[in-house]
Amino acid sequence: MDGRKRSAINPGDSVDIVLKKDQRSGNLTKGVVRDILTNSSEHPHGIKVRLEDGQVGRVKSVHKD
């Protein structure tokens, strides 16, 4: 699933994010959402989230089981 719509992301979801330091390279980091930081319903670069390990980045894909 796409990470640009806030409604598609919930705490506890498994996601791939791009960290600020990895924006140029596009390296993805896998993790589980703890907090959703973007207030708007959509964002063109992905909804910003905090993972359970504390890392913050923009969601590129959501893995629903």
Phi and psi restraints in degrees (value plus and minus 20) as a CYANA .aco file:
   2 ASP   PHI     -97.0   -57.0
   2 ASP   PSI     126.5   166.5
   3 GLY   PHI    -119.9   -79.9
   3 GLY   PSI      -3.4    36.6
   4 ARG   PHI    -112.5   -72.5
   4 ARG   PSI     -30.7     9.3
   5 LYS   PHI    -131.2   -91.2
   5 LYS   PSI     106.0   146.0
   6 ARG   PHI     -82.0   -42.0
   6 ARG   PSI     -53.3   -13.3
   7 SER   PHI     -85.9   -45.9
   7 SER   PSI     -38.7     1.3
   8 ALA   PHI    -107.3   -67.3
   8 ALA   PSI     -25.1    14.9
   9 ILE   PHI    -140.0  -100.0
   9 ILE   PSI     112.0   152.0
  10 ASN   PHI    -154.0  -114.0
  10 ASN   PSI     130.8   170.8
  11 PRO   PHI     -75.5   -35.5
  11 PRO   PSI     116.5   156.5
  12 GLY   PHI      78.2   118.2
  12 GLY   PSI     -32.5     7.5
  13 ASP   PHI     -93.2   -53.2
  13 ASP   PSI     125.6   165.6
  14 SER   PHI    -106.0   -66.0
  14 SER   PSI     107.8   147.8
  15 VAL   PHI    -158.1  -118.1
  15 VAL   PSI     143.5   183.5
  16 ASP   PHI    -130.1   -90.1
  16 ASP   PSI     108.0   148.0
  17 ILE   PHI    -143.5  -103.5
  17 ILE   PSI     141.2   181.2
  18 VAL   PHI    -129.1   -89.1
  18 VAL   PSI     100.8   140.8
  19 LEU   PHI     -95.0   -55.0
  19 LEU   PSI     137.9   177.9
  20 LYS   PHI     -74.7   -34.7
  20 LYS   PSI     -63.6   -23.6
  21 LYS   PHI     -88.9   -48.9
  21 LYS   PSI     -38.0     2.0
  22 ASP   PHI    -123.3   -83.3
  22 ASP   PSI     -11.6    28.4
  23 GLN   PHI     -81.6   -41.6
  23 GLN   PSI     -58.0   -18.0
  24 ARG   PHI     -90.7   -50.7
  24 ARG   PSI     -62.8   -22.8
  25 SER   PHI    -100.6   -60.6
  25 SER   PSI     -47.5    -7.5
  26 GLY   PHI      60.8   100.8
  26 GLY   PSI      -8.0    32.0
  27 ASN   PHI     -81.7   -41.7
  27 ASN   PSI     115.4   155.4
  28 LEU   PHI    -120.0   -80.0
  28 LEU   PSI     126.3   166.3
  29 THR   PHI    -139.3   -99.3
  29 THR   PSI     108.8   148.8
  30 LYS   PHI    -110.8   -70.8
  30 LYS   PSI     126.7   166.7
  31 GLY   PHI    -196.7  -156.7
  31 GLY   PSI    -197.5  -157.5
  32 VAL   PHI    -134.7   -94.7
  32 VAL   PSI     111.4   151.4
  33 VAL   PHI     -87.4   -47.4
  33 VAL   PSI     108.8   148.8
  34 ARG   PHI    -121.7   -81.7
  34 ARG   PSI     -67.5   -27.5
  35 ASP   PHI    -155.6  -115.6
  35 ASP   PSI     126.1   166.1
  36 ILE   PHI    -119.8   -79.8
  36 ILE   PSI     102.1   142.1
  37 LEU   PHI    -118.1   -78.1
  37 LEU   PSI     -42.1    -2.1
  38 THR   PHI    -101.8   -61.8
  38 THR   PSI     109.8   149.8
  39 ASN   PHI    -106.9   -66.9
  39 ASN   PSI     -48.8    -8.8
  40 SER   PHI     -93.5   -53.5
  40 SER   PSI     141.0   181.0
  41 SER   PHI     -95.1   -55.1
  41 SER   PSI     -43.3    -3.3
  42 GLU   PHI    -162.5  -122.5
  42 GLU   PSI     135.4   175.4
  43 HIS   PHI    -168.4  -128.4
  43 HIS   PSI     110.8   150.8
  44 PRO   PHI     -83.6   -43.6
  44 PRO   PSI     -44.1    -4.1
  45 HIS   PHI    -121.2   -81.2
  45 HIS   PSI     -19.3    20.7
  46 GLY   PHI      91.9   131.9
  46 GLY   PSI     128.9   168.9
  47 ILE   PHI     -92.7   -52.7
  47 ILE   PSI     114.0   154.0
  48 LYS   PHI    -102.6   -62.6
  48 LYS   PSI     110.2   150.2
  49 VAL   PHI    -154.3  -114.3
  49 VAL   PSI     141.5   181.5
  50 ARG   PHI    -129.6   -89.6
  50 ARG   PSI     109.2   149.2
  51 LEU   PHI    -102.2   -62.2
  51 LEU   PSI     148.5   188.5
  52 GLU   PHI     -82.4   -42.4
  52 GLU   PSI     -45.5    -5.5
  53 ASP   PHI    -108.2   -68.2
  53 ASP   PSI     -16.0    24.0
  54 GLY   PHI      76.0   116.0
  54 GLY   PSI     -29.1    10.9
  55 GLN   PHI     -92.6   -52.6
  55 GLN   PSI     124.9   164.9
  56 VAL   PHI    -139.5   -99.5
  56 VAL   PSI     114.3   154.3
  57 GLY   PHI    -187.4  -147.4
  57 GLY   PSI    -198.8  -158.8
  58 ARG   PHI    -119.7   -79.7
  58 ARG   PSI     114.6   154.6
  59 VAL   PHI     -92.4   -52.4
  59 VAL   PSI     110.2   150.2
  60 LYS   PHI    -124.5   -84.5
  60 LYS   PSI     -51.6   -11.6
  61 SER   PHI    -174.2  -134.2
  61 SER   PSI     131.2   171.2
  62 VAL   PHI    -136.5   -96.5
  62 VAL   PSI     113.0   153.0
  63 HIS   PHI    -125.3   -85.3
  63 HIS   PSI      82.4   122.4
  64 LYS   PHI    -112.5   -72.5
  64 LYS   PSI     111.0   151.0
